[in-house]
Structure formats: C-alpha cells, structure tokens
Amino acid sequence: MKVEPLIPDAPVLDAPSRNPGAGASDFARALDALGADLEGATAAEDAFANGGGSLAQAVYERARADVALSVATAAGQRSAQAVQSVLNMQV
C-alpha cells in the first residue's frame, strides 16, 4: 500500500510552521481591537454625558464593546480549558 502525501487545495496563510510569530501578532491585533472598542464606547458615553452625542450612539457603542468583551472572555476560557486538558493527559 502506498500512502500519497496530502496537498492542500489553497495555500495556508500565516501557518505556525512557516511563520512562528503570526499567532502572537494576531493575538496582539485582537487585543488592540478590543481596547479600541472599549475606548470608543467610553468616548461615546462621555460625549452623551457632555451633551455632544446621542443616547442611541452611546448605547450602540457600549453594546458593541460588551459583545466583543464577551467573545474575548469566552475564547480565553476555551483556550485555558484546552491547555488544562492537554496538561492533564497521561503520557
């Protein structure tokens, strides 16, 4: 029996084996985007409090930041759970 190597249909971009720092930069960009969302929500709330913005915009920005924070929290918990599962494996 001969085993044929698998050839991907499309090139894999930023694969860890080809670019070891890609995961770290993606993580940093995700944290930067989350921080920008939270800062935008704070700015919209401050603008409304000072009379320069609308309540709808403040509520929208806060909801958007809350969703982004919830997604980030869930992803962090899943990652921690996966690492814990790997560490609990018996070798």
C-alpha positions as CSV (number, residue, x, y, z in Angstrom):
1,M,0.0,0.0,0.0
2,K,1.4,3.4,-1.0
3,V,0.5,6.5,1.0
4,E,0.1,9.7,-1.0
5,P,1.0,13.0,0.6
6,L,-1.8,15.4,1.2
7,I,-1.7,18.5,-0.9
8,P,-3.8,21.5,0.3
9,D,-6.4,23.0,-2.0
10,A,-5.3,26.5,-1.2
11,P,-2.1,27.9,0.5
12,V,-2.2,28.2,4.2
13,L,-1.6,31.8,5.2
14,D,0.4,32.5,8.4
15,A,0.8,28.9,9.2
16,P,2.6,28.4,12.5
17,S,5.3,26.2,10.9
18,R,6.1,28.9,8.3
19,N,5.7,32.0,10.4
20,P,6.2,31.3,14.1
21,G,5.3,34.9,15.2
22,A,2.0,35.0,13.3
23,G,-0.1,33.8,16.2
24,A,1.4,36.4,18.6
25,S,0.7,39.3,16.2
26,D,-2.8,38.1,15.6
27,F,-3.4,38.0,19.3
28,A,-2.0,41.5,19.8
29,R,-4.2,42.8,17.0
30,A,-7.3,41.2,18.6
31,L,-6.4,42.8,22.0
32,D,-5.8,46.2,20.3
33,A,-9.2,46.0,18.5
34,L,-10.9,45.1,21.8
35,G,-9.2,48.0,23.5
36,A,-10.3,50.3,20.7
37,D,-13.9,49.1,21.0
38,L,-13.9,49.8,24.8
39,E,-12.3,53.2,24.3
40,G,-14.9,54.0,21.6
41,A,-17.7,53.1,24.0
42,T,-16.3,55.3,26.7
43,A,-15.9,58.2,24.3
44,A,-19.5,57.9,23.1
45,E,-20.8,57.7,26.7
46,D,-18.7,60.8,27.7
47,A,-19.9,62.6,24.6
48,F,-23.5,61.9,25.6
49,A,-22.9,63.0,29.2
50,N,-21.4,66.3,28.0
51,G,-24.3,66.9,25.6
52,G,-22.3,66.3,22.4
53,G,-23.6,62.9,21.4
54,S,-26.7,60.9,21.1
55,L,-28.0,58.3,23.6
56,A,-28.5,55.8,20.7
57,Q,-24.8,56.1,19.7
58,A,-23.7,55.6,23.3
59,V,-25.9,52.5,23.8
60,Y,-24.8,51.1,20.4
61,E,-21.1,51.5,21.2
62,R,-21.4,50.1,24.7
63,A,-23.3,47.0,23.4
64,R,-20.7,46.5,20.7
65,A,-17.9,46.7,23.3
66,D,-19.8,44.3,25.6
67,V,-20.2,41.7,22.8
68,A,-16.5,42.0,21.9
69,L,-15.5,41.6,25.5
70,S,-17.8,38.5,25.9
71,V,-16.4,36.9,22.8
72,A,-12.8,37.6,24.1
73,T,-13.7,36.2,27.5
74,A,-15.2,33.0,26.0
75,A,-12.2,32.5,23.8
76,G,-9.8,32.9,26.7
77,Q,-11.8,30.4,28.8
78,R,-11.8,27.9,25.9
79,S,-8.1,28.3,25.4
80,A,-7.4,27.8,29.1
81,Q,-9.6,24.8,29.2
82,A,-7.8,23.3,26.2
83,V,-4.4,23.9,27.8
84,Q,-5.6,22.3,31.0
85,S,-6.9,19.3,29.1
86,V,-3.6,18.8,27.4
87,L,-1.7,19.2,30.7
88,N,-4.0,16.6,32.3
89,M,-3.3,14.0,29.6
90,Q,-1.4,10.9,30.8
91,V,1.6,10.1,28.7
